[in-house]
Each structure stands twice: as structure tokens, then as C-alpha cells.
Amino acid sequence: WTGWIKPENLTKDYILDQYELSVSATDGLADLKDVEFNNFNTGNPYVDRATVLVSVRRILEHIEILLGFKIQLGVYETVLMTNSQNAIEKATIDSLRFTKIVDGREVQKNCFLVLEEILRTFGVVMFQSEGFWWIQSKRERNSNVFEYNSAGTLQSTTLIDVSYDITNFDFRGGNSLERLPPIKQFETTLKNKNINLYLNRFL
């Protein structure tokens, strides 16, 4: 996992002879809300068509954590693609789509919003695990995982089944008890939403 430690959330616990230190960290994705979707090197807006994967990489340049990608997605275009190809690598987006008008001038949407819009199209989530940025559909059980290096070049494709057999799992039930004061009284009000129409008819 790659990111930045947040020292303001550091905690220390002293329990007998044990000393426990806990720190939290961030991958920086939330900070993208403060960054416009512009070229990281020049600061200029993009005016081209780029694949979804390239667009995601352009966003991640702003937090400077360029890891490889693992994309688990079985969606593909049936005429121009096959089921062995990745739609996030092949589909393209017009970069001008992420420009909006504010106070009469053109500005770029923030990177977080752009990333959210891109991923929502495919119904996927993004997170970091095992040294990769994962883009994964939570609705898929058995589909291809496309692995890319940090430059966005396809390295391998592996069929992964993420289902689990829970036949032999021992699930123990649990309950909670809350002491809530009993209701002394309650009041019910019934309203007829068409009463005004009824009155107007006879006036």
C-alpha cells in the first residue's frame, strides 16, 4: 500500500508492559476535490479524446502515486470488442466533457468529480490493494482481471472467481438489548391530498 501517514491521527496506548502505536494514512484520492482536471505538467486543460484508463492515469498524476492497475470488469462492446478485451482500456472520452461554465468563464471540473463520473459509467469502484490500483465491479463473480503496469501497458489477463463456498462456515447469531422508554401516547393525522380539488368543484 502506498500513501501518506497522517500524524495528526497518531495514538499511543499504554497497557501494562505493552506499548502500542497506531497511525492512519491516506492515499490522497479525497484531496483530488481541490485539484482541477488539467495537465499535471503544464496546467493547461486537455483538448483531446483519451481512453478511460489514460484519463484515470492523468488524474492520479496529481497525487503522484502511479502504481499498476488491476481491472476486473466483464463489460465489453459486442460489435467492436471481444469478451477478452477491457472496455476501460478501449473506450474513449472527450476531455472537453469535463469543462463547465462558472461566472461566464470555462473551468475544469475537479479531478475527484471527473474520476467519479468516469467510474460510475461502468458501475465500478476504485481502491488500492496489493500494490495496485484496483478498478472492480462488485456485481461480478467470475470474470477477467486485466493487469497493467504503471504506464498503462497490459501485462496479463487472468480469470478470477471471487465467490466463496460458505457451506462449512459456522455463523453464530447475535442480538442486542436496548432499554428504551415505552411510548405513553401517539397521535395519527390523516390528510386527503385531493380535498382542494373536491371543494373547488362545488364552489
Contact map, one row per residue, 1 for C-alpha under 8 A:
11100000000000000000000000000000000000000000000000000000000000000000000000000000000000000000000000000000000000000000000000000001111100000000000000000000000000000000000000000000000000000000000000000000000
11110000000000000000000000100000000000000000000000000000000000001000000000000000000000000000000000000000000000000000000000000000001000000000000000000000000000000000000000000000000000000000000000000000000
11111000000000000000000011110000000000000000000000000000000000001000000000000000000000000000000000000000000000000000000000000000000000000000000000000000000000000000000000000000000000000000000000000000000
01111100000000000000000011110000000000000000000000000000000000000000000000000000000000000000000000000000000000000000000000000000000000000000000000000000000000000000000000000000000000000000000000000000000
00111110000000000000001111000000000000000000000000000000000000000000000000000000000000000000000000000000000000000000000000000000000000000000000000000000000000000000000000000000000000000000000000000000000
00011111110000000000001111000000000000000000000000000000000000000000000000000000000000000000000000000000000000000000000000000000000000000000000000000000000000000000000000000000000000000000000000000000000
00001111110000000000001100000000000000000000000000000000000000000000000000000000000000000000000000000000000000000000000000000000000000000000000000000000000000000000000000000000000000000000000000000000000
00000111110000000000000000000000000000000000000000000000000000000000000000000000000000000000000000000000000000000000000000000000000000000000000000000000000000000000000000000000000000000000000000000000000
00000111111000000000001100000000000000000000000000000000000000000000000000000000000000000000000000000000000000000000000000000000000000000000000000000000000000000000000000000000000000000000000000000000000
00000111111100000000111100000000000000000000000000000000000000000000000000000000000000000000000000000000000000000000000000000000000000000000000000000000000000000000000000000000000000000000000000000000000
00000000111110000000111000000000000000000000000000000000000000000000000000000000000000000000000000000000000000000000000000000000000000000000000000000000000000000000000000000000000000000000000000000000000
00000000011111000011110000000000000000000000000000000000000000000000000000000000000000000000000000000000000000000000000000000000000000000000000000000000000000000000000000000000000000000000000000000000000
00000000001111100011100000000000000000000000000000000000000000000000000000000000000000000000000000000000000000000000000000000000000000000000000000000000000000000000000000000000000000000000000000000000000
00000000000111111111000000000000000000000000000000000000000000000000000000000000000000000000000000000000000000000000000000000000000000000000000000000000000000000000000000000000000000000000000000000000000
00000000000011111110000000000000000000000000000000000000000000000000000000000000000000000000000000000000000000000000000000000000000000000000000000000000000000000000000000000000000000000000000000000000000
00000000000001111100000000000000000000000000000000000000000000000000000000000000000000000000000000000000000000000000000000000000000000000000000000000000000000000000000000000000000000000000000000000000000
00000000000001111110000000000000000000000000000000000000000000000000000000000000000000000000000000000000000000000000000000000000000000000000000000000000000000000000000000000000000000000000000000000000000
00000000000001111111000000000000000000000000000000000000000000000000000000000000000000000000000000000000000000000000000000000000000000000000000000000000000000000000000000000000000000000000000000000000000
00000000000111101111100000000000000000000000000000000000000000000000000000000000000000000000000000000000000000000000000000000000000000000000000000000000000000000000000000000000000000000000000000000000000
00000000000111000111110000000000000000000000000000000000000000000000000000000000000000000000000000000000000000000000000000000000000000000000000000000000000000000000000000000000000000000000000000000000000
00000000011110000011111000000000000000000000000000000000000000000000000000000000000000000000000000000000000000000000000000000000000000000000000000000000000000000000000000000000000000000000000000000000000
00000000011100000001111100000000000000000000000000000000000000000000000000000000000000000000000000000000000000000000000000000000000000000000000000000000000000000000000000000000000000000000000000000000000
00001110111000000000111110000000000000000000000000000000000000000000000000000000000000000000000000000000000000000000000000000000000000000000000000000000000000000000000000000000000000000000000000000000000
00001110110000000000011111000000000000000000000000000000000000000000000000000000000000000000000000000000000000000000000000000000000000000000000000000000000000000000000000000000000000000000000000000000000
00111100000000000000001111100000000000000000000000000000000000000000000000000000000000000000000000000000000000000000000000000000000000000000000000000000000000000000000000000000000000000000000000000000000
00111100000000000000000111111000000000000000000000000000000000000000000000000000000000000000000000000000000000000000000000000000000000000000000000000000000000000000000000000000000000000000000000000000000
01110000000000000000000011111000000000000000000000000000000000000000000000000000000000000000000000000000000000000000000000000001000000000000000000000000000000000000000000000000000000000000000000000000000
00110000000000000000000001111111000000000000000000000000000000100000000000000000000000000000000000000000000000000000000000000000000000000000000000000000000000000000000000000000000000000000000000000000000
00000000000000000000000001111111000000000000000000000000000000100000000000000000000000000000000000000000000000010000000000000000000000000000000000000000000000000000000000000000000000000000000000000000000
00000000000000000000000000011111100000000000000000000000000000000000000000000000000000000000000000000000000000010000000000000000000000000000000000000000000000000000000000000000000000000000000000000000000
00000000000000000000000000011111111000000000000000000000000000000000000000000000000000000000000000000000000000010000000000000000000000000000000000000000000000000000000000000000000000000000000000000000000
00000000000000000000000000011111111100000000000000000000000001100000000000000000000000000000000000000000000001110000000000000000000000000000000000000000000000000000000000000000000000000000000000000000000
00000000000000000000000000000111111100000000000000000000000000000000000000000000000000000000000000000000000001111000000000000000000000000000000000000000000000000000000000000000000000000000000000000000000
00000000000000000000000000000011111100000000000000000000000000000000000000000000000000000000000000000000000001100000000000000000000000000000000000000000000000000000000000000000000000000000000000000000000
00000000000000000000000000000011111110000000000000000000000001000000000000000000000000000000000000000000000001110000000000000000000000000000000000000000000000000000000000000000000000000000000000000000000
00000000000000000000000000000001111111000000000000000000000000000000000000000000000000000000000000000000000111100000000000000000000000000000000000000000000000000000000000000000000000000000000000000000000
00000000000000000000000000000000001111100000100000000000001000000000000000000000000000000000000001000000000111100100000000000000000000000000000000000000000000000000000000000000000000000000000000000000000
00000000000000000000000000000000000111110111110000000000000000000000000000000000000000000000000000000000000100000000000000000000000000000000000000000000000000000000000000000000000000000000000000000000000
00000000000000000000000000000000000011111111110000000000010000000000000000000000000000000000000000000000000000000000000000000000000000000000000000000000000000000000000000000000000000000000000000000000000
00000000000000000000000000000000000001111110000000000000010011000000000000000000000000000000000000000000000000000000000000000000000000000000000000000000000000000000000000000000000000000000000000000000000
00000000000000000000000000000000000000111110000000000000000000000000000000000000000000000000000000000000000000000000000000000000000000000000000000000000000000000000000000000000000000000000000000000000000
00000000000000000000000000000000000001111111000000000000000000000000000000000000000000000000000000000000000000000000000000000000000000000000000000000000000000000000000000000000000000000000000000000000000
00000000000000000000000000000000000001111111100000000000000000000000000000000000000000000000000000000000000000000000000000000000000000000000000000000000000000000000000000000000000000000000000000000000000
00000000000000000000000000000000000001100111110000000000000000000000000000000000000000000000000000000000000000000000000000000000000000000000000000000000000000000000000000000000000000000000000000000000000
00000000000000000000000000000000000011100011111000000000000000000000000000000000000000000000000000000000000100000000000000000000000000000000000000000000000000000000000000000000000000000000000000000000000
00000000000000000000000000000000000001100001111100000000000000000000000000000000000000000000001100000000000000000000000000000000000000000000000000000000000000000000000000000000000000000000000000000000000
00000000000000000000000000000000000000000000111110000000000000000000000000000000000000000000011100000000000000000000000000000000000000000000000000000000000000000000000000000000000000000000000000000000000
00000000000000000000000000000000000000000000011111000000000000000000000000000000000000000000011100000000000000000000000000000000000000000000000000000000000000000000000000000000000000000000000000000000000
00000000000000000000000000000000000000000000001111100000000000000000000000000000000000000001111000000000000000000000000000000000000000000000000000000000000000000000000000000000000000000000000000000000000
00000000000000000000000000000000000000000000000111110110000000000000000000000000000000000001111000000000000000000000000000000000000000000000000000000000000000000000000000000000000000000000000000000000000
00000000000000000000000000000000000000000000000011111110000000000000000000000000000000011111100000000000000000000000000000000000000000000000000000000000000000000000000000000000000000000000000000000000000
00000000000000000000000000000000000000000000000001111111000000000000000000000000000000011111100000000000000000000000010000000000000000000000000000000000000000000000000000000000000000000000000000000000000
00000000000000000000000000000000000000000000000000111111100000000000000000000000000000011000000000000000000000000000000000000000000000000000000000000001000000000000000000000000000000000000000000000000000
00000000000000000000000000000000000000000000000001111111110000000000000000000000000000001000000000000000000000000000000000000000000000000000000000000001000000000000000000000000000000000000000000000000000
00000000000000000000000000000000000000000000000001111111111000000000000000000000000000000000000000000000000000000000000000000000000000000000000000000000000000000000000000000000000000000000000000000000000
00000000000000000000000000000000000000000000000000011111111100000000000000000000000000000000000000000000000000000010000000000000000000000000000000000000000000000000000000000000000000000000000000000000000
00000000000000000000000000000000000000000000000000001111111110000100000000000000000000000000000000000000000000000000000000000000000000000000000000000001000000000000000000000000000000000000000000000000000
00000000000000000000000000000000000000110000000000000111111111000000000000000000000000000000000000000000000000000000000000000000000000000000000000000000000000000000000000000000000000000000000000000000000
00000000000000000000000000000000000010000000000000000011111111100000000000000000000000000000000000000000000000100010000000000000000000000000000000000000000000000000000000000000000000000000000000000000000
00000000000000000000000000000000000000000000000000000001111111111100000000000000000000000000000000000000000000000000000000000000000000000000000000000000000000000000000000000000000000000000000000000000000
00000000000000000000000000000000000000010000000000000000111111111100000000000000000000000000000000000000000000000000000000000000000000000000000000000000000000000000000000000000000000000000000000000000000
00000000000000000000000000000001001000010000000000000000011111110000000000000000000000000000000000000000000000000000000000000000000000000000000000000000000000000000000000000000000000000000000000000000000
00000000000000000000000000011001000000000000000000000000001111111000000000000000000000000000000000000000000000000000000000000000000000000000000000000000000000000000000000000000000000000000000000000000000
00000000000000000000000000000000000000000000000000000000000111111100000000000000000000000000000000000000000000000000000000000000000000000000000000000000000000000000000000000000000000000000000000000000000
01100000000000000000000000000000000000000000000000000000000110111110000000000000000000000000000000000000000000000000000000000000000000000000000000000000000000000000000000000000000000000000000000000000000
00000000000000000000000000000000000000000000000000000000100110011111000000000000000000000000000000000000000000000000000000000000000000000000000000000100000000000000000000000000000000000000000000000000000
00000000000000000000000000000000000000000000000000000000000000001111100000000000000000000000000000000000000000000000000000000000001110000000000000001100000000000000000000000000000000000000000000000000000
00000000000000000000000000000000000000000000000000000000000000000111110000000000000000000000000000000000000000000000000000000000001110000000000000111111000000000000000000000000000000000000000000000000000
00000000000000000000000000000000000000000000000000000000000000000011111000000000000000000000000000000000000000000000000000000000000111100000000001111101000000000000000000000000000000000000000000000000000
00000000000000000000000000000000000000000000000000000000000000000001111100000000000000000000000000000000000000000000000000000000000111100000000011110000000000000000000000000000000000000000000000000000000
00000000000000000000000000000000000000000000000000000000000000000000111110000000000000000000000000000000000000000000000000000000000001110000000011100000000000000000000000000000000000000000000000000000000
00000000000000000000000000000000000000000000000000000000000000000000011111000000000000000000000000000000000000000000000000000000000001111000001111000000000000000000000000000000000000000000000000000000000
00000000000000000000000000000000000000000000000000000000000000000000001111100000000001100000000000000000000000000000000000000000000000111001001110000000000000000000000000000000000000000000000000000000000
00000000000000000000000000000000000000000000000000000000000000000000000111110000001001000000000000000000000000000000000000000000000000000001001100000000000000000000000000000000000000000000000000000000000
00000000000000000000000000000000000000000000000000000000000000000000000011111000001001100000000000000000000000000000000001000000000000000000000000000000000000000000000000000000000000000000000000000000000
00000000000000000000000000000000000000000000000000000000000000000000000001111100111011100000000000000000000000000000000000000000000000000000000000000000000000000000000000000000000000000000000000000000000
00000000000000000000000000000000000000000000000000000000000000000000000000111111110000100000000000000000000000000000000000000000000000000000000000000000000000000000000000000000000000000000000000000000000
00000000000000000000000000000000000000000000000000000000000000000000000000011111110000000000000000000000000000000000000000000000000000000000000000000000000000000000000000000000000000000000000000000000000
00000000000000000000000000000000000000000000000000000000000000000000000000001111110000000000000000000000000000000000000000000000000000000000000000000000000000000000000000000000000000000000000000000000000
00000000000000000000000000000000000000000000000000000000000000000000000000001111110000000000000000000000000000000000000000000000000000000000000000000000000000000000000000000000000000000000000000000000000
00000000000000000000000000000000000000000000000000000000000000000000000000011111111010000000000000000000000000000000000000000000000000000000000000000000000000000000000000000000000000000000000000000000000
00000000000000000000000000000000000000000000000000000000000000000000000000011111111110000000000000000000000000000000000000000000000000000000000000000000000000000000000000000000000000000000000000000000000
00000000000000000000000000000000000000000000000000000000000000000000000001110000111111000000000000000000000000000000000000000000000000000000000000000000000000000000000000000000000000000000000000000000000
00000000000000000000000000000000000000000000000000000000000000000000000000000000011111000000000000000000000000000000000000000000000000000000000100000000000000000000000000000000000000000000000000000000000
00000000000000000000000000000000000000000000000000000000000000000000000000010000111111100100000000000000000000000000000000000000000000000000000000000000000000000000000000000000000000000000000000000000000
00000000000000000000000000000000000000000000000000000000000000000000000011110000001111111100000000000000000000000000000000000000000000000000000001000000000000000000000000000000000000000000000000000000000
00000000000000000000000000000000000000000000000000000000000000000000000010111000000011111110000000000000000000000000000000000000000000000000000000000000000000000000000000000000000000000000000000000000000
00000000000000000000000000000000000000000000000000111000000000000000000000000000000001111110000000000000000000000000000000000000000000000000000000000000000000000000000000000000000000000000000000000000000
00000000000000000000000000000000000000000000000000111100000000000000000000000000000001111110000000000000000000000000000000000000000000000000000000000000000000000000000000000000000000000000000000000000000
00000000000000000000000000000000000000000000000000110000000000000000000000000000000011111111000000000000000000000000000000000000000000000000000000000000000000000000000000000000000000000000000000000000000
00000000000000000000000000000000000000000000000000110000000000000000000000000000000000111111100000000000000000000000000000000000000000000000000000000000000000000000000000000000000000000000000000000000000
00000000000000000000000000000000000000000000000011110000000000000000000000000000000000000111110000000000000000000000000000000000000000000000000000000000000000000000000000000000000000000000000000000000000
00000000000000000000000000000000000000000000000011110000000000000000000000000000000000000011111010000000000000000000000000000000000000000000000000000000000000000000000000000000000000000000000000000000000
00000000000000000000000000000000000000000000001111000000000000000000000000000000000000000001111110000000000000000000000000000000000000000000000000000000000000000000000000000000000000000000000000000000000
00000000000000000000000000000000000000000000011111000000000000000000000000000000000000000000111111100000000000000000000000000000000000000000000000000000000000000000000000000000000000000000000000000000000
00000000000000000000000000000000000000000000011100000000000000000000000000000000000000000000011111100000000000000000000000000000000000000000000000000000000000000000000000000000000000000000000000000000000
00000000000000000000000000000000000000000000000000000000000000000000000000000000000000000000111111100000000000000000000000000000000000000000000000000000000000000000000000000000000000000000000000000000000
00000000000000000000000000000000000010000000000000000000000000000000000000000000000000000000001111110000000110000100000000000000000000000000000000000000000000000000000000000000000000000000000000000000000
00000000000000000000000000000000000000000000000000000000000000000000000000000000000000000000001111111000011110000000000000000000000000000000000000000000000000000000000000000000000000000000000000000000000
00000000000000000000000000000000000000000000000000000000000000000000000000000000000000000000000001111100011110000000000000000000000000000000000000000000000000000000000000000000000000000000000000000000000
00000000000000000000000000000000000000000000000000000000000000000000000000000000000000000000000000111111111000000000000000000000000000000000000000000000000000000000000000000000000000000000000000000000000
00000000000000000000000000000000000000000000000000000000000000000000000000000000000000000000000000011111111000000000000000000000000000000000000000000000000000000000000000000000000000000000000000000000000
00000000000000000000000000000000000000000000000000000000000000000000000000000000000000000000000000001111100000000000000000000000000000000000000000000000000000000000000000000000000000000000000000000000000
00000000000000000000000000000000000000000000000000000000000000000000000000000000000000000000000000001111110000000000000000000000000000000000000000000000000000000000000000000000000000000000000000000000000
00000000000000000000000000000000000000000000000000000000000000000000000000000000000000000000000000001111111000000000000000000000000000000000000000000000000000000000000000000000000000000000000000000000000
00000000000000000000000000000000000000000000000000000000000000000000000000000000000000000000000000111101111100000000000000000000000000000000000000000000000000000000000000000000000000000000000000000000000
00000000000000000000000000000000000000000000000000000000000000000000000000000000000000000000000000111100111110000000000000000000000000000000000000000000000000000000000000000000000000000000000000000000000
00000000000000000000000000000000000111000000100000000000000000000000000000000000000000000000000001110000011111000000000000000000000000000000000000000000000000000000000000000000000000000000000000000000000
00000000000000000000000000000000000110000000000000000000000000000000000000000000000000000000000001110000001111101100000000000000000000000000000000000000000000000000000000000000000000000000000000000000000
00000000000000000000000000000001111110000000000000000000000000000000000000000000000000000000000000000000000111111100000000000000000000000000000000000000000000000000000000000000000000000000000000000000000
00000000000000000000000000000001111110000000000000000000001000000000000000000000000000000000000000000000000011111110000000000000000000000000000000000000000000000000000000000000000000000000000000000000000
00000000000000000000000000001111101000000000000000000000000000000000000000000000000000000000000000000000000001111111000000000000000000000000000000000000000000000000000000000000000000000000000000000000000
00000000000000000000000000000000100000000000000000000000000000000000000000000000000000000000000000000000000011111111100000000000000000000000000000000000000000000000000000000000000000000000000000000000000
00000000000000000000000000000000000010000000000000000000000000000000000000000000000000000000000001000000000011111111110000000000000000000000000000000000000000000000000000000000000000000000000000000000000
00000000000000000000000000000000000000000000000000000001001000000000000000000000000000000000000000000000000000111111111000000000000000000000000000000000000000000000000000000000000000000000000000000000000
00000000000000000000000000000000000000000000000000000000000000000000000000000000000000000000000000000000000000011111111100000000000000000000000000000000000000000000000000000000000000000000000000000000000
00000000000000000000000000000000000000000000000000000000000000000000000000000000000000000000000000000000000000001111111110000000000000000000000000000000000000000000000000000000000000000000000000000000000
00000000000000000000000000000000000000000000000000010000000000000000000000000000000000000000000000000000000000000111111111000000000000000000000000000000000000000000000000000000000000000000000000000000000
00000000000000000000000000000000000000000000000000000000000000000000000000000000000000000000000000000000000000000011111111111100000000000000000000000000000000000000000000000000000000000000000000000000000
00000000000000000000000000000000000000000000000000000000000000000000000000000000000000000000000000000000000000000001111111110000000000000000000000000000000000000000000000000000000000000000000000000000000
00000000000000000000000000000000000000000000000000000000000000000000000000000000000000000000000000000000000000000000111111110000000000000000000000000000000000000000000000000000000000000000000000000000000
00000000000000000000000000000000000000000000000000000000000000000000000000100000000000000000000000000000000000000000011111110000000000001000000000000000000000000000000000000000000000000000000000000000000
00000000000000000000000000000000000000000000000000000000000000000000000000000000000000000000000000000000000000000000001111111000000000001000000000000000000000000000000000000000000000000000000000000000000
00000000000000000000000000000000000000000000000000000000000000000000000000000000000000000000000000000000000000000000001111111100000000111100000000000000000000000000000000000000000000000000000000000000000
00000000000000000000000000000000000000000000000000000000000000000000000000000000000000000000000000000000000000000000001000111110000001111100000000000000000000000000000000000000000000000000000000000000000
00000000000000000000000000000000000000000000000000000000000000000000000000000000000000000000000000000000000000000000001000011111000011110000000000000000000000000000000000000000000000000000000000000000000
00000000000000000000000000000000000000000000000000000000000000000000000000000000000000000000000000000000000000000000000000001111100011100000000000000000000000000000000000000000000000000000000000000000000
10000000000000000000000000100000000000000000000000000000000000000000000000000000000000000000000000000000000000000000000000000111111111000000000000000000000000000000000000000000000000000000000000000000000
10000000000000000000000000000000000000000000000000000000000000000000000000000000000000000000000000000000000000000000000000000011111111000000000000000000000000000000000000000000000000000000000000000000000
10000000000000000000000000000000000000000000000000000000000000000000000000000000000000000000000000000000000000000000000000000001111100000000000000000000000000000000000000000000000000000000000000000000000
11000000000000000000000000000000000000000000000000000000000000000011000000000000000000000000000000000000000000000000000000000001111110000000000000000000000000000000000000000000000000000000000000000000000
10000000000000000000000000000000000000000000000000000000000000000011110000000000000000000000000000000000000000000000000000000001111111000000000000000000000000000000000000000000000000000000000000000000000
00000000000000000000000000000000000000000000000000000000000000000011110000000000000000000000000000000000000000000000000000000111101111100000000000000000000000000000000000000000000000000000000000000000000
00000000000000000000000000000000000000000000000000000000000000000000111100000000000000000000000000000000000000000000000000001111100111110000000000000000000000000000000000000000000000000000000000000000000
00000000000000000000000000000000000000000000000000000000000000000000111110000000000000000000000000000000000000000000000000011110000011111000000000000000000000000000000000000000000000000000000000000000000
00000000000000000000000000000000000000000000000000000000000000000000001110000000000000000000000000000000000000000000000000011100000001111100000000000000000000000000000000000000000000000000000000000000000
00000000000000000000000000000000000000000000000000000000000000000000000110000000000000000000000000000000000000000000000001111000000000111111000000000000000000000000000000000000000000000000000000000000000
00000000000000000000000000000000000000000000000000000000000000000000000000000000000000000000000000000000000000000000000000011000000000011111100000000000000000000000000000000000000000000000000000000000000
00000000000000000000000000000000000000000000000000000000000000000000000000000000000000000000000000000000000000000000000000000000000000001111100000000000000000000000000000000000000000000000000000000000000
00000000000000000000000000000000000000000000000000000000000000000000000011000000000000000000000000000000000000000000000000000000000000001111111000000000000000000000000000000000000000000000000000000000000
00000000000000000000000000000000000000000000000000000000000000000000000000000000000000000000000000000000000000000000000000000000000000000111111000000000000000001110000000000000000000000000000000000000000
00000000000000000000000000000000000000000000000000000000000000000000000000000000000000000000000000000000000000000000000000000000000000000001111100000000000000111110000000000000000000000000000000000000000
00000000000000000000000000000000000000000000000000000000000000000000000111000000000000000000000000000000000000000000000000000000000000000001111110000000000000111000000000000000000000000000000000000000000
00000000000000000000000000000000000000000000000000000000000000000000000111000000000100000000000000000000000000000000000000000000000000000000011111000000000011110000000000000000000000000000000000000000000
00000000000000000000000000000000000000000000000000000000000000000000011110000000000000000000000000000000000000000000000000000000000000000000001111100000000011110000000000000000000000000000000000000000000
00000000000000000000000000000000000000000000000000000000000000000000111100000000000001000000000000000000000000000000000000000000000000000000000111110000011111000000000000000000000000000000000000000000000
00000000000000000000000000000000000000000000000000000000000000000001111000000000000000000000000000000000000000000000000000000000000000000000000011111000011110000000000000000000000000000000000000000000000
00000000000000000000000000000000000000000000000000000000000000000001110000000000000000000000000000000000000000000000000000000000000000000000000001111111111100000000000000000000000000000000000000000000000
00000000000000000000000000000000000000000000000000000000000000000011100000000000000000000000000000000000000000000000000000000000000000000000000000111111111000000000000000000000000000000000000000000000000
00000000000000000000000000000000000000000000000000000000000000000111100000000000000000000000000000000000000000000000000000000000000000000000000000011111100000000000000000000000000000000000000000000000000
00000000000000000000000000000000000000000000000000000000000000000001000000000000000000000000000000000000000000000000000000000000000000000000000000011111100000000000000000000000000000000000000000000000000
00000000000000000000000000000000000000000000000000001100100000000001100000000000000000000000000000000000000000000000000000000000000000000000000000011111110000000000000000000000000000000000000000000000000
00000000000000000000000000000000000000000000000000000000000000000000000000000000000000000000000000000000000000000000000000000000000000000000000000011111111000000000000000000000000000000000000000000000000
00000000000000000000000000000000000000000000000000000000000000000000000000000000000000000000000000000000000000000000000000000000000000000000000001111001111100000000000000000000000000000000000000000000000
00000000000000000000000000000000000000000000000000000000000000000000000000000000000000000000000000000000000000000000000000000000000000000000000001111000111110000000000000000000000000000000000000000000000
00000000000000000000000000000000000000000000000000000000000000000000000000000000000000000000000000000000000000000000000000000000000000000000000001110000011111000000000000000000000000000000000000000000000
00000000000000000000000000000000000000000000000000000000000000000000000000000000000000000000000000000000000000000000000000000000000000000000000111100000001111100000000000000000000000000000000000000000000
00000000000000000000000000000000000000000000000000000000000000000000000000000000000000000000000000000000000000000000000000000000000000000000000111000000000111110000000000000000000000000000000000000000000
00000000000000000000000000000000000000000000000000000000000000000000000000000000000000000000000000000000000000000000000000000000000000000000011110000000000011111000000000000000000000000000000000000000000
00000000000000000000000000000000000000000000000000000000000000000000000000000000000000000000000000000000000000000000000000000000000000000000011110000000000001111100000000000000000000000000000000000000000
00000000000000000000000000000000000000000000000000000000000000000000000000000000000000000000000000000000000000000000000000000000000000000000111000000000000000111110000000000000000000000000000000000000000
00000000000000000000000000000000000000000000000000000000000000000000000000000000000000000000000000000000000000000000000000000000000000000000110000000000000000011111000000000000000000000000000000000000000
00000000000000000000000000000000000000000000000000000000000000000000000000000000000000000000000000000000000000000000000000000000000000000000110000000000000000001111100000000000000000000000000000000000000
00000000000000000000000000000000000000000000000000000000000000000000000000000000000000000000000000000000000000000000000000000000000000000000000000000000000000000111110000000000000000000000000000000000000
00000000000000000000000000000000000000000000000000000000000000000000000000000000000000000000000000000000000000000000000000000000000000000000000000000000000000000011111100000000000000000000000000000000000
00000000000000000000000000000000000000000000000000000000000000000000000000000000000000000000000000000000000000000000000000000000000000000000000000000000000000000001111110000000000000000000000000000000000
00000000000000000000000000000000000000000000000000000000000000000000000000000000000000000000000000000000000000000000000000000000000000000000000000000000000000000000111110000000000000000000000000000000000
00000000000000000000000000000000000000000000000000000000000000000000000000000000000000000000000000000000000000000000000000000000000000000000000000000000000000000000111111000000000000000000000000000000000
00000000000000000000000000000000000000000000000000000000000000000000000000000000000000000000000000000000000000000000000000000000000000000000000000000000000000000000011111100000000000000000000000000000000
00000000000000000000000000000000000000000000000000000000000000000000000000000000000000000000000000000000000000000000000000000000000000000000000000000000000000000000000111110000000000000000000000000000000
00000000000000000000000000000000000000000000000000000000000000000000000000000000000000000000000000000000000000000000000000000000000000000000000000000000000000000000000011111000000000000000000000000000000
00000000000000000000000000000000000000000000000000000000000000000000000000000000000000000000000000000000000000000000000000000000000000000000000000000000000000000000000001111100000000000000000000000000000
00000000000000000000000000000000000000000000000000000000000000000000000000000000000000000000000000000000000000000000000000000000000000000000000000000000000000000000000000111110000000000000000000000000000
00000000000000000000000000000000000000000000000000000000000000000000000000000000000000000000000000000000000000000000000000000000000000000000000000000000000000000000000000011111000000000000000000000000000
00000000000000000000000000000000000000000000000000000000000000000000000000000000000000000000000000000000000000000000000000000000000000000000000000000000000000000000000000001111100000000000000000000000000
00000000000000000000000000000000000000000000000000000000000000000000000000000000000000000000000000000000000000000000000000000000000000000000000000000000000000000000000000000111110000000000000000000000000
00000000000000000000000000000000000000000000000000000000000000000000000000000000000000000000000000000000000000000000000000000000000000000000000000000000000000000000000000000011111000000000000000000000000
00000000000000000000000000000000000000000000000000000000000000000000000000000000000000000000000000000000000000000000000000000000000000000000000000000000000000000000000000000001111100000000000000000000000
00000000000000000000000000000000000000000000000000000000000000000000000000000000000000000000000000000000000000000000000000000000000000000000000000000000000000000000000000000000111110000000000000000000000
00000000000000000000000000000000000000000000000000000000000000000000000000000000000000000000000000000000000000000000000000000000000000000000000000000000000000000000000000000000011111000000000000000000000
00000000000000000000000000000000000000000000000000000000000000000000000000000000000000000000000000000000000000000000000000000000000000000000000000000000000000000000000000000000001111100000000000000000000
00000000000000000000000000000000000000000000000000000000000000000000000000000000000000000000000000000000000000000000000000000000000000000000000000000000000000000000000000000000000111110000000000000000000
00000000000000000000000000000000000000000000000000000000000000000000000000000000000000000000000000000000000000000000000000000000000000000000000000000000000000000000000000000000000011111100000000000000000
00000000000000000000000000000000000000000000000000000000000000000000000000000000000000000000000000000000000000000000000000000000000000000000000000000000000000000000000000000000000001111100000000000000000
00000000000000000000000000000000000000000000000000000000000000000000000000000000000000000000000000000000000000000000000000000000000000000000000000000000000000000000000000000000000000111110000000000000000
00000000000000000000000000000000000000000000000000000000000000000000000000000000000000000000000000000000000000000000000000000000000000000000000000000000000000000000000000000000000000111111000000000000000
00000000000000000000000000000000000000000000000000000000000000000000000000000000000000000000000000000000000000000000000000000000000000000000000000000000000000000000000000000000000000001111100000000000000
00000000000000000000000000000000000000000000000000000000000000000000000000000000000000000000000000000000000000000000000000000000000000000000000000000000000000000000000000000000000000000111110000000000000
00000000000000000000000000000000000000000000000000000000000000000000000000000000000000000000000000000000000000000000000000000000000000000000000000000000000000000000000000000000000000000011111000000000000
00000000000000000000000000000000000000000000000000000000000000000000000000000000000000000000000000000000000000000000000000000000000000000000000000000000000000000000000000000000000000000001111100000000000
00000000000000000000000000000000000000000000000000000000000000000000000000000000000000000000000000000000000000000000000000000000000000000000000000000000000000000000000000000000000000000000111110000000000
00000000000000000000000000000000000000000000000000000000000000000000000000000000000000000000000000000000000000000000000000000000000000000000000000000000000000000000000000000000000000000000011111100000000
00000000000000000000000000000000000000000000000000000000000000000000000000000000000000000000000000000000000000000000000000000000000000000000000000000000000000000000000000000000000000000000001111110000000
00000000000000000000000000000000000000000000000000000000000000000000000000000000000000000000000000000000000000000000000000000000000000000000000000000000000000000000000000000000000000000000000111111100000
00000000000000000000000000000000000000000000000000000000000000000000000000000000000000000000000000000000000000000000000000000000000000000000000000000000000000000000000000000000000000000000000111111110000
00000000000000000000000000000000000000000000000000000000000000000000000000000000000000000000000000000000000000000000000000000000000000000000000000000000000000000000000000000000000000000000000011111111000
00000000000000000000000000000000000000000000000000000000000000000000000000000000000000000000000000000000000000000000000000000000000000000000000000000000000000000000000000000000000000000000000001111111100
00000000000000000000000000000000000000000000000000000000000000000000000000000000000000000000000000000000000000000000000000000000000000000000000000000000000000000000000000000000000000000000000001111111110
00000000000000000000000000000000000000000000000000000000000000000000000000000000000000000000000000000000000000000000000000000000000000000000000000000000000000000000000000000000000000000000000000111111111
00000000000000000000000000000000000000000000000000000000000000000000000000000000000000000000000000000000000000000000000000000000000000000000000000000000000000000000000000000000000000000000000000011111111
00000000000000000000000000000000000000000000000000000000000000000000000000000000000000000000000000000000000000000000000000000000000000000000000000000000000000000000000000000000000000000000000000001111111
00000000000000000000000000000000000000000000000000000000000000000000000000000000000000000000000000000000000000000000000000000000000000000000000000000000000000000000000000000000000000000000000000000111111
00000000000000000000000000000000000000000000000000000000000000000000000000000000000000000000000000000000000000000000000000000000000000000000000000000000000000000000000000000000000000000000000000000011111
